[in-house]
Structure formats: structure tokens, C-alpha cells
Amino acid sequence: MTLEKIAEAEAARDELAAALKRNGIVLPSLSVDPLSYSSEPPRPLIELGRCNPETARRLAAVIGGRGGRS
């Protein structure tokens, strides 16, 4: 069960990274938080990490439906 949850979280992280990349956005710290799947039952979380203001604005534009590329 734990390995399945970890694999599911890693797949979700990869899907998000790919979607962001298609919109010209890279979150360098995007990862699965290893501490989050150590609980019982495991509840893996995706760590989005930090980004600079320009990346935050581009991300907001994509989420808001205005597109991310300038």
C-alpha cells in the first residue's frame, strides 16, 4: 500500500511538472514530501516549493486562464 501511495504521489508530481512546463513554468523545488508518507496510513503531499515573483505571476495567469507565456 505504501509503495502504491508513493508511486501515485510521484506520478501526480510528474503530471503537474509537465503541465507547468507546457506553460513555460518550472518550479525547481517541486517534489514529494518524504515526511508526509511516513504516517499511518500514508498521506503523501506534493511540495510546491518556492518561486520568484515572476514565476508566481505566470502561475497565477495560467490558473486564471490567461496563459503563462509572455
Secondary structure, DSSP 8 states (H G I E B T S, - for coil): -HHHHHHHHHHHHHHHHHHHHHTT---TT-EEEGGGGSSSS---EEE-----HHHHHHHHHHHTTS-S--
